[in-house]
Amino acid sequence: MGFALTLAAVTVAFVLLRRSLPDAGTVLRSLVDAQWWWLAVAVAVQAGSVLMYAVQQRRLLAAYGGAMSRLKAVGVSLARTALSTAMPAGGPVSTAFAVRQFRAHGLTSAHALATTALASVQASAAIVLVYLAWCLTGLSTGELVRVAAVAALLCPVAVLARRGWLGRRPGWWRAAPCPPGGPVQPAGPQPPGPLHRGARAMLRLGADTSRACWALPGSYWLTAGGAAVARRLFDLVCFVAAAHAFRLDTATSALVGAYLTGQLIRQIPLVAGGAGLVEAGLLAALITSGADPAAAAAAVLTYRLLSCWLIALAGLPVVIALGAAGRPGTGRASDR
């Protein structure tokens, strides 16, 4: 099913862009004529992006009392990227893999889920920050001043909300106790069935995860969030470097806009890693901005190869190697 969806996406992308796509020989000549030092920059910053992903996960892991070596964190990062890339809706599979690994390194199930949830939130926030920065580049000086004033007013509100001084509701995750004489009065003690016990366990896990997310110390928020932003910026620089390697005569703001288009399309969970759709979106955005079709195609292929497919190929063996390392039951005793 996943292969069929990927093939369909590639076919649709080819049909939509067939008049703009150059022939294979032209693209090959563009690849041969690339400025190799720009390609070296693209490779280096993409490696930095993977390292920042590992730093983010290690910081969140340390916040909840876990520990993982740098090399192991890089391996988990490669494996998660491979899982999310190699199959449709790979995000949940990647999350389940990460939870097993985090439990094997000292976290409870709730803390492991909180770690993956916070990593996803920070990754999304990093894309939003890049988008906002891109939008700000098109504003006039007066508009920038107004935006800065609004941000200055909102910062104290955000700090108060983070500390729980506004709208704090202790114990909101706990159900209110049934008062005496309530509407349901069982005739006698009735042991809960398996379904009821499972539902209560899921609710308790959700409550523990929510508490863990809220209790993350601010210093870990900053360091892990900073790593998430750095990861996204490194990935963006990889795309820009790939564009420069093939001498694209495109403004940097247009390149950032094309990159954000690709990131938006990548969120569609129908095809593995957004295969076909992301390439089509990036290529269409570059050609629309006036880039040479052959050079644009070479830049898109290079960027996707570095940021997606090579990482997936490197991560799949890691998935196999780590598959038995994070079995359930290897976490803390309090979790068993």
Helices and strands as residue ranges (DSSP letters): H 2-17, H 24-32, H 36-63, H 70-86, H 90-104, H 109-136, H 141-163, H 194-214, H 218-245, H 252-266, G 272-274, H 277-288, H 293-304, I 305-309, H 310-322, G 333-335
